[in-house]
């Protein structure tokens, strides 16, 4: 199967607007005002959405909580190399650089995410974020800290990502997850280090969202 073409930056700018997540007002992101309209534009103008909703165009609760924690506790990442797993918009990656990380790798399978992350890095003035695709098929990259926000959104992803995170922990990485109580998030064996009330995407309600650490 041929590799889909890269998404041009003007497409992201044309179909999103800048906003500050309520739990992380220090950061600006290109987000969708109308997800349905964006998804349609991805199909008609962006070369096809590939069946994937535009998860990259929203600040999900788990990511907001994790970004908030990193900014409130910069010692977790300061001077260290960080992987933002399932990066989406790059919110957590940006927060890690604002908190003093020496380098950040953002991993996501979505080519629209690959276009959005550099734009969000640019608008926040944090420098270069290295953007890569799926890392779950191999071992953990050469980083010190792994941050994973809202990665347990379905069964398949959870069954892939949790064993990988435990392998990263065994290999000596610090591993933190942000999760708002998704159905497939287990919690067993993890230590809750913080809790935040974070607005749910597209809804008025807030969700009690925790940051977890592998022990």
C-alpha positions as a printed Julia matrix, in Angstrom:
215×3 Matrix{Float64}:
   0.0    0.0    0.0
   1.47   3.4   -0.93
   2.26   5.84   1.83
  -0.41   8.58   2.07
   0.86  12.06   1.21
   1.89  14.39   4.0
  -0.78  16.82   5.15
   0.14  20.42   4.29
   0.27  22.89   7.16
  -2.18  25.29   5.45
  -4.88  22.63   5.67
  -4.53  22.47   9.47
  -4.56  26.24   9.79
  -7.59  26.61   7.51
  -9.78  24.11   9.36
  -8.9   24.77  12.99
  -8.68  27.73  15.32
  -6.32  28.48  18.17
  -7.63  27.8   21.66
  -6.26  27.29  25.15
  -7.36  24.1   26.94
  -9.15  25.06  30.14
  -6.95  22.9   32.34
  -3.75  24.01  30.59
  -4.14  27.69  29.65
  -0.39  28.06  29.23
  -0.66  26.16  25.93
  -2.32  27.09  22.64
  -3.53  24.42  20.22
  -5.05  24.23  16.76
  -8.42  22.62  17.54
 -11.61  21.94  15.61
 -14.65  24.14  16.16
 -16.79  21.66  14.21
 -15.47  18.08  14.19
 -17.93  16.91  11.53
 -16.98  19.73   9.16
 -13.31  19.02   9.76
 -13.76  15.31   9.07
 -15.57  16.11   5.82
 -12.74  18.46   4.81
 -10.21  15.72   5.58
 -12.01  13.49   3.08
 -12.53  16.08   0.35
  -9.51  18.36   0.66
  -6.99  16.53   2.79
  -6.57  13.43   0.68
  -8.79  11.15   2.77
  -9.27  10.68   6.48
  -8.49   6.98   6.36
 -11.52   6.18   8.5
 -10.01   7.74  11.61
 -11.85  10.54  13.44
  -9.78  13.7   13.99
  -8.63  12.84  17.5
  -5.67  15.17  16.91
  -7.95  18.22  16.78
  -9.07  18.13  20.43
  -7.5   18.36  23.88
  -8.67  15.15  25.56
  -9.07  15.01  29.35
  -6.27  12.52  29.92
  -3.87  14.64  27.94
  -4.92  17.83  29.7
  -4.43  16.24  33.12
  -1.04  14.86  32.17
   0.08  18.19  30.7
  -1.13  19.98  33.84
   0.82  17.56  36.03
   4.01  18.01  34.02
   3.76  21.8   34.22
   3.02  21.64  37.95
   5.88  19.16  38.56
   8.59  20.11  36.06
  11.15  18.0   37.9
   9.54  14.94  36.29
  10.83  15.93  32.85
  13.34  18.76  33.31
  16.61  17.95  31.57
  15.29  14.57  30.47
  14.34  13.0   27.13
  10.61  12.41  26.83
   8.28  10.34  24.65
   4.69  11.56  24.25
   2.87   8.36  23.26
  -0.35   8.75  21.26
   0.47  12.44  21.0
  -2.53  13.64  18.96
  -2.35  17.43  19.09
   1.04  17.38  20.8
  -0.35  18.99  23.96
   1.67  16.82  26.34
   4.79  17.13  24.18
   4.51  20.93  24.25
   3.96  20.91  28.02
   7.04  18.74  28.51
   9.21  21.21  26.61
   7.72  24.15  28.51
   8.62  22.27  31.7
  12.25  21.95  30.64
  12.56  18.58  28.87
  15.81  18.37  26.92
  14.14  16.69  23.93
  10.7   15.32  23.1
   9.58  12.63  20.68
   5.87  12.6   19.79
   4.47   9.29  18.54
   1.18   9.01  16.66
  -0.14   6.92  13.76
  -2.26   9.72  12.27
  -0.67  11.75   9.46
  -2.87  14.73  10.37
  -1.36  14.61  13.84
   2.08  14.67  12.21
   1.12  17.96  10.55
  -0.57  19.5   13.61
   2.16  18.82  16.18
   4.85  21.04  14.54
   2.31  23.85  14.17
   1.37  23.6   17.84
   5.05  23.55  18.79
   5.62  26.65  16.68
   2.72  28.65  18.11
   3.94  27.88  21.64
   7.54  28.75  20.84
   8.99  25.51  22.2
  11.27  24.52  19.35
  11.4   21.22  17.53
   9.39  18.15  18.5
  10.5   14.97  16.74
   7.37  13.35  15.29
   7.32   9.6   14.64
   4.75   6.94  13.83
   3.8    3.76  15.7
   6.46   2.68  18.22
   4.51  -0.13  19.87
   5.86  -2.87  17.61
   9.38  -2.41  18.98
  11.1   -1.61  22.21
  10.98   1.77  23.92
  13.07   4.48  22.26
  16.05   6.14  23.88
  14.12   8.34  26.29
  14.01   8.73  30.05
  10.28   9.41  30.49
   7.19   8.06  28.73
   4.0   10.14  28.94
   0.72   8.66  27.69
  -2.5   10.67  27.76
  -5.88   9.03  27.11
  -4.43   6.0   25.33
  -6.91   3.45  26.72
  -9.87   4.62  24.65
 -10.73   1.16  23.28
  -9.95  -2.49  23.97
  -7.56  -3.03  21.06
  -5.4   -0.04  21.89
  -5.36  -0.9   25.58
  -4.24  -4.46  24.89
  -1.37  -3.12  22.79
  -0.25  -0.17  24.85
  -0.3   -1.42  28.45
   2.15  -4.32  27.97
   4.42  -1.96  26.04
   4.33   0.59  28.85
   5.21  -2.08  31.39
   8.14  -3.15  29.22
   9.28   0.47  29.09
   9.07   0.62  32.89
  11.06  -2.6   33.28
  13.68  -1.07  30.96
  14.09   1.82  33.4
  11.81   4.5   31.99
   9.6    6.67  34.18
   6.05   6.07  32.92
   3.05   8.34  33.57
  -0.48   8.04  32.19
  -3.42  10.43  32.2
  -6.88   8.86  32.14
 -10.43  10.1   32.91
 -11.78   6.68  33.85
 -12.07   5.15  30.41
 -13.78   1.78  30.36
 -10.66  -0.21  29.46
  -8.21   1.52  31.77
  -7.31  -1.07  34.45
  -5.53   0.88  37.19
  -4.23  -2.28  38.83
  -0.58  -2.0   39.77
  -0.52   1.74  39.11
  -0.15   4.59  41.6
  -2.39   7.67  41.35
  -0.25  10.79  41.77
  -2.75  13.58  40.96
  -6.42  14.28  40.2
  -7.99  17.1   38.2
 -11.47  18.1   37.08
 -11.11  18.42  33.31
 -13.81  19.4   30.79
 -14.87  16.58  28.49
 -14.41  17.28  24.78
 -17.61  18.63  23.23
 -19.56  18.54  26.49
 -20.3   20.93  29.36
 -19.53  18.37  32.04
 -16.15  17.82  33.66
 -14.52  14.49  34.31
 -12.45  13.62  37.33
  -9.2   12.71  35.63
  -6.21  11.06  37.26
  -2.53  10.94  36.51
  -1.07   7.51  37.2
   2.51   6.36  37.59
   3.87   2.91  37.04
   5.44   2.1   40.42
